[in-house]
Amino acid sequence: MPPGIFLIDAIGPFFRGCEGRRINWSKIPFTRLATSGPEREMQWSGIREDLRKFTREVAAAGFTAVTLDDLAHLAAHRLHDEETAGRIEVLREEFGVLFGIIREAGLELYLTSDVLPVSPGVEAAIGNVREKLEVYYQELVDGLLGDFPQISGIVLRIGESDGVDVKDPLRTRLHVRNSKETNRLLHELLPIFEKHGRTLILRTWTVGAHRIGDLIWHRRTLADALKGIDSAAFILSMKYGESDFFRYLPLNRAFFRTPHRKIVELQARREYEGAGEFPSFIGWDCEQYARELQGDANLAGISVWCQTGGWHRFRRLAFLENDGRDFWLRLNTQVALRIFRYRESVEDAVAHVVGTEKAPAVLELLRHSETVVKELHYIGEFASQKLFFRRVRIPPLLHVYWDCLFINHAVRKVLRHFVTDPERALREGEAAYALFPRMVELARSAELPVADIEHWRDFCHLVRLARRYYFLPFEPELAERIRASKKAYKKAWPSEKRQRYRIKVNFEPFKVKRQTLGWLSSLLLRRQRGYRLFDHVFTLNLLGLVFRLFRPGKSKAVPKFLRKSAMGVETLFR
């Protein structure tokens, strides 16, 4: 790849000392940032120190730019209420110092922005008048770029907003609903970026809400959204697959369907695969994607997420741990960069990071860990299926989600419906688990965090028991073994010793019959990207209306992690 943009998120320093059993890692927790008193200087002094360390390390590794959150908390506006305006003024002062630290490290700076942020003052003055809201947002962008010459550009997120757990009075909302509105927004904003000589980076990721919800994979939606966009100030940013950061996803062909410059998004801190608690290595996937993207993708660079993503209790901070606990995060991050920027092989990139002496043992460990992730965490036959519901591609991993393992009858019925060769799934899982003794041995010989492998081993023991429950005839003895193993896991890894997975066990019968489940899946799910007539009539329209009327997403029958984290399950039905 020629010289380009090599981005990495720099939000880690803002999470130092973050309390709570479960943390929202989607962006900086602004509500916990002190804006007055002695606490302000103490907290911001720590953030500055951590940011200096972080920027030195990532610049030395070869990154050229960082992303920080966000426009909403740094853009002044006359319509903000007094309290919000005062808080923004303090944040502008403190972030101005941080911007200087980033630039001193030789790095460019990009700010993220959801479309669209509002404060109580803005809501009181404008309400929901779309035209006025869009003028207000243009003024935010124009003012911010004029006030902070240190900013190289803005990363625009149009398909997601603040999670339901965010209590900040300055909140973001989903504003853009279809490709026509997206196109109009881009045409209105790009002259502002061109005037200031900055870059607008549009992310295609959405949570599936509204008609724009299929932007990440639907070729017509993407083409209509970008119609007439021809500016040197514009870059398109896309996750490598058609869903979130999962395995078993082929490269998104949208990289080759538009002439615009593009950034491919990668995740080093795997939010669905332990978040750095164990070696969920991405090197071979990156190597495959990099090879495919050497065609006519017009790739401008990469964006590596080393900290961002997910709602979970795992809290390792990339490039900021003094005891080496961030090793797996560093390894993924640096290997991904070296593959894309310097066109190195996985073997050469790993050797560069760990040294040539340790490289053989580390590479063998990583090959085994790749097998464990793909054949024990995931169930290959299910993960390989292309399934769509409404405007989203179904995740290839259902039973392990963020920091939870679900062992219940509902998951059992769903997996038994989609997996036609359970014997193979059982054999693959057992074979993968058998690799742990060798992995522990390799970690010890290479002086890597052995406890991480041992914790992963104990968790994966529960994963393989769960797989037996999913695919073998039910026996009370297995249920008791699962309960006993859960108890032993919690005892071996007490919360004061390290963060661990939550094991959600419930053997109560799921009331939906298997035949009914099959009938519903054939109606509601499709195995093609394009919509069926049934989708246009029912799934996309009537079903969404019914869901909004009866609001089952608020029911306690819906798992708490779907109700209380991210944007809530009902967002999917907008």
N, C-alpha and C positions, 0 to 999 in steps of 0.2 A: 504494500500500500504506500502511495506517495505521502509526503508530509500532510497531516490533516489534524482533525480535532480528536483528542484522546481525553475524554471526560471521565471524572470519577466524582461520586457524591461525597460531600465533606460535612455531613450532618452529625457524625459521631461525637465531636466535642460537646454538643448540646445535650447529650444523654448521660453525661457523667453524673453519677449519684441519683439517677432517675428512680423514683420509688414506684411501688405498685406491683401487684402479682403478675399483671399482663401489661405489656407496653405497646402502644401504637407507634410502629416504626415507619409510618407512611410519610411523615415529614417532621420537622423540628417541633417539639412540644412548647409552643410559644407561651402558653399559660403558666409555665413554671419558670419563666425567665424573669428575674427580679429587675424592677425599674426604679427602685428607690432604696434608701437606707444602706447600712453597712453590708447587708446581704448582696446588694447589687455589685459592689466592687469586688467582693470575694468571689462571687459566681462568675462574673465576666473575666476576672483575672485568670481563673482556671480555664475558661473557654479559650482565651487568647493563648495561653501556654499550650494547651492541647492542639489548637489549630496550627501553631508554629511547628510542633512536632509532626503533625499529620502532613502538612504541606511540604516540609523538607523531605519526608520519606517518599511521598508519591511523585514529587518532582524528580527526585533521584532515580526513581523506578522508570521514569519516562513519560508520565502523564503530562499533558500540556494545559489542562483546564480542570476546574472543579465546578460543581453545581451546589447552590445553597438555596434554601427556602427563606422567604418567598416574597413576591412583589406585594402581596396584600398588606403585610406588616411593616413595609418600608416606604410605601407610596403615600405621601400626604395628599389630602384633598379637602376642599372647603366644605364639603357636605358631611364630613365625619363629625360625629358628636364630640363634645369636649374631652370626655374620658378617653375615647379611642384615639383622638388626635394627640393627646398628651403622651399616651403610651407609644404611639408610632414615632413621635419626636425622640424619645429616649432610645428606641430601637435603632433609629437612623443614626444616632450618634455612636452607639456601640458597634453597629455593623460597619460603619465607616472605618473604624479602627481595624476590624477584621478584614475588610476589603484590602486595606493597606498591607496586612500580613500576607494575604494571598498573592498580591501583585509583587511583593518583595521576594517571594519564592519563585518568581518567574512564571506564574500560572495565570491563565485567563480565568475570568469569572462569568458564570451564567446563573441567572436567578430563575427559579421555577415560578409558575403562576397558573392557578386554576382559573377557569372562566365560568364563574365570575365572583369576586369577593364583595361582600356588602357588610356594612356596619349598621348599628341601630340608627345613626343619623341619616345614612343613605336610604335605608328602608323607609324612614319617616318622610323624606323629601321626595323620593322617586316611586317607591312602592314596586310594582311589577311592570312598569311601562318599559317595554323592551328597547325602544329607540333611545330613550333617555339613559337607560342602563348602559347601552353600548357607547354612547357619547361619554358617559362618566368613565367607563373602562379605558377608552382611548386617551382621556385626559390623565388617568393614572399612569399608563404606559409612557406617554409623552413626558410627563413631569418627572418620572423616575429616571428615565434615560438622560434627561437633561441635568438632573441633580447629581447623578453618579456616573462620571465618565469612566470609572474603573470597570463598569459592567460591560461585557462584550456582547451580551444578548440575553434573551429570555426564552426559557423552555415552556411552551404553552401546553397545558393539559386541559382538553375540552371535554373529556369523557369520564371524569371522576371529580369528586369534591370531598370535603371533609367527612370523616367517619362519624357515625352516630354517637361515638363516645367523646367527641370534641365539644368542649363547653366554652370555647372562646367566643366573645361577643362579635369579633371580626371573623365571620364565617364565609366559606365559599359554597356556591350552589351550582347545580347543573343548569347552564343557560342555553347552550347550543343544542338544538334538537334534531337537526337534519343536515344533509350535505349542502343544501342551498344556504342555510344560515352560516355554516362553517365557511363556505366560499366567500360570502359577504364579509364575514369577520376578518378573514385574511386580506381581502382587498382593502379593507378600511385600515388595517394595522400596518401593512407592509410599507406604505409611504412614510409612516412615522419612523420605522426602523431604517429605511433608506436615508431619511433626512439626518438621522443621528449617526449613520455609518455603523449600525449594529446588526446583529443576526437574530432572526426569528426562527426558532426550532419548534415545529409542530409535532407533538406525540400522537400516534394513532391509537394508543391503548385506550380502551373504554371498558366500562363494567357492563355494557350491553343495554344501557338505558336509552330510550327514545330511538328514533330511526337512525341516528348517527351511531348507534351502539354496535353496528357491524363494520365500522370503519377499518378495523384491523385486518379483515379478511375479504370483505365484499368488494370486488373490483369496480363495480359501477359506483358505489358510494364513495370510494376513494377518488375515482376519476372525476366525479361531479364536484367533490369538495375542493379539488385542485384545479378546476377548470379556469384557464386564463392566468394561472399563477406562474409568472416567469420573472423571477427576481434573483439577483445574486445575493440578496439578503435572506433568502429562504432555504431552510433545510428540513427534511422530513426525518423523524426519528421513530423507529419501529422495534418492538421486541422481535427476537429471532423467529418465533413461531406464531401460530394463530390463536394462542391462548396465553396464559400467564407463564411464569418461569418454571416450566415442567420439563421432564424428559419425554422421550418418544415423540417429539414434535419435529416434523420436517421443516426446513427453512421456508419461511413465508415467501411465496412467489411474488408478492407485491413489491419486493425489492427490485424486480426486473420489469415492472409494468409501467413505471413512470420515469421520466427523464430527470427528475429533480435529484439534487444531492441528498444523500441519506446517511443516517447514523444507525448502526445496529446496537440494540440494547442487550446487555449481558448482566447476569446476576452472580456475583461471587459469594455473597452471603445468602445462601439458598434458603428462602423463607419457608419452603415446604419440605426441606431436607436438612433440618437440624440447625440452620442459621449459624454455622461455624462451630458447632459442638463436636463435629466429627468430620472426617475427610470426604465430603461430598464433592468430588473432584469434577471440574467442568472442562479440563484441558482437551480431551478427545472430541467432545462436542464442538468446542471452539475451533479446533483444527478442521473439522468437517465443514462447519459454516464458513470459515475463512476461505477454504478451497472453493466452495460453490460461489462465493461472492466475488471471486476474482474475475467473473464474467462482466456483464454490462450493467451491474447494479449501481454504478456511479457512487461508490461508497466514499463518504467524506470523513469517516472516523467511527469511533465506538464510544459507548457510554457504559461504564462498568458501575454497577450498584454494589458497593462494598458494605453498606450499612442499611440502606433503605429497603423497606418492604415487610409487610406482615404485622399481625397482632399476636405476639407471643411473649413468653417470659424469658427466652434466651437473650442475654444482654452483653455478649462480647463485643468490644469496640475495635474495629479494624485499625491497625497501625497505631494503636494507643495503649495496648496492654504491655506492661513492663515485665511480665512473667512468661511471655511466649504463648499465652492462651489464645492469641489471635493468629496462630501459625497457619491454620487451614484457610482463614480468610485472606491472609497475605499471599499464600501460595496460589489460590484461585485467581486473585486479582492480578498478580504479577505475571502468571503464566498466560492469562487471557491477553494481557497487553503485549507480551513478547510475541505471541502467535500472530496478532493482527498488525502490530506496528513494525516488528522486525522480521516477520515471516519465518520465525523459528518453528521447528517441530516441537511436539510435546516433550520429547526426550531432551532436546537441547535447552528448552525453556526451564524445565525442572532442574536440570544440572546447573543452570545459571543461578537459580534461587537457592538450592541447598548445597551446591558444591559437587564436584565430580565423584568424590569418594562415597558420599552418601546416596548419590543418585540411583544406583541399581536397586538398593533396598527400598528407597522411597517409591520408585516407579513400580516395583512389584506390589508394594502396599496399596498404591493408588489403583492398580489394575484390579486387585481384589476388592477394594472399596467400591469401584465402579460396578462390579458384579453384584455386590450386596445391595447397593442402591437400586439398580435396575431390575434385579430379580427377586428381592425380598421386600424392599419398601414398595415398589411397584409390582403389579401383577401384569406380566407382559402381554397376555392375550387381551385383557381389558384395556391397558394403556395404549395398545396399538390401534384400537378402533377409533374411527373418526365419527364422533357423535356431536350433533348440534341441538341446542334447545333455544328457541326464539333466536336471539341475535348473538349468542355466545357458543363457543366450542366447549363441550363438557370437559372439565379437567381429567387428565388421565390417571389421577391419584385421588381416591375418594376416602379411603379408610384411615389414612394418616394426613392430617390437615393442620398446618401450622404447628402448634405444640401438643396436639391431641392424637391419640390412637383410639378409634371407635371400634369397640367389640360389642356389637348389638345385632339383634335379629333383622332389623331393617337393612343394614349394610350386608348382612349375610344373604338376604333374599335378592338384593340388587346384583351382587357379584355372581351369585349362582345363576342368575338369569343371563348375564352377559358372557360368562366364562363357560365354554363348552368342553374344555379339557381340564377339569380340576386336578386330575392325577399329575399332569405336567406341571401345573402351578405348584402343587405340593412338593414335587421332586425338586423343582428349581429353587424353591424357598429353603428346603433342607440343605441342598448342596451349597447354597450361598452362605448359610449360617455356619457351615462346617469350615469356612475360611478364617474364622476369627482367631483360633489358636496361632495360625501362621501370621496373621496381621499383628497380633500382640507381640510376637517374637520380632517381627520386622520393625515395629515402632520402637521397641527397646534397643535393638541394635543400631538404629539410625538416630537415637536420642530424640525421638519425637514424643509428643504427649501421650504416654501409654494409658493414663487414666481415661482419656477421651475414647480410646478404642474399647476399653473395658466397660465404660458406661454404655457405649453404643451396642456392645455385645449383649448386655443385660436387657436393654430395651428391645433389641431384635429378637431375643428369646420370646418376649411377649408378642412380637409381630408374627413370629412363626406359629405360636400357639393360636393366635387370632386366625391365621390362615387355615389351620386345622379345623377351627370352629366354623369358618365360612364354608368349607368344602367337604368335610366329613359328616357322616350321620351324627346327629346330636347325641351326646352322652353326658350325664350328670358329672361323671368323673372328670371330664375335660373342663367343664365349667368350674369345678372346684379347683382344679390345677391352675386355671387362669387366675382365679381370685387369690390363690396362695402365691403365685408368681408376682402378681401386682403388689401384694404386701411385701414380699421379699425385695422387690425393686425399690420400693419407697424406703425400706429400711437400709438397703445398701447405699442409697444415694439420697440422704436427707437433704431437705431444701436449704438448710444452712451450709451444706457442703458444696452443692452445685445445683444449678437449675436443671430440672428434669422434665420429661414428657408427662402429660396428664393422661391417664388410662381410663377411658370412659366405658365401663362395663355395664351391660344391661341385657339379660337373657329373656326378658319378657317378650312374648310372641308379638310380632308385627302383624296388625289386623288385616292388612291388604293381602289378599290371596295371590299366589304366584301367577295364576292365569290372568287375574286382573292387572297385575304389575306388567305382564307381557303385553296385554292389550293397550295399557296406557303408554308404555314406552314406544310401541309402534305408532301410536297417534301423535304423541308430543315430541318425540325425538326423531331426528332424521340423520341419515348417513351421508348426506350430500350438503355442499355449501349453499347451493341455491334453495330458495323457498318453494315449497309445494303450494298448491291451491289451498289446501287445508290450513297451512300456516298463515296465509294472507287473510283467510276468513276468520279462523279461530285463535290459533296460537299467538299471533302478533297483535290481534285486536280484541276479540271478545274475552279471551283469557285474562288479558291485562286489565280490562274493565271490571271483570268479576273479582279479580284479586284486589283491586283498589277499593271496590265497594265493601267487600267483606273483611279486608285487612287481616288475612290469616297470618301475615308476617309478624303481627304483634302478639300472636298466641303463644302461650308457654309450651304448647306442643311442638313448636319450632325450636330446635336446639339453640341454647343461649348464644353460642359463638356466631350464629347466623343473625340473631336479633341485635346483639350488643356490640358487634365489631364491624369494621369496614363501613360500608354505606347502608347495611341492612339488606336483607333478602328482597324486600319489596322494591328496591331500586331496579332489580332485574325485570320487573313487570311494567316499567314506565314506557 
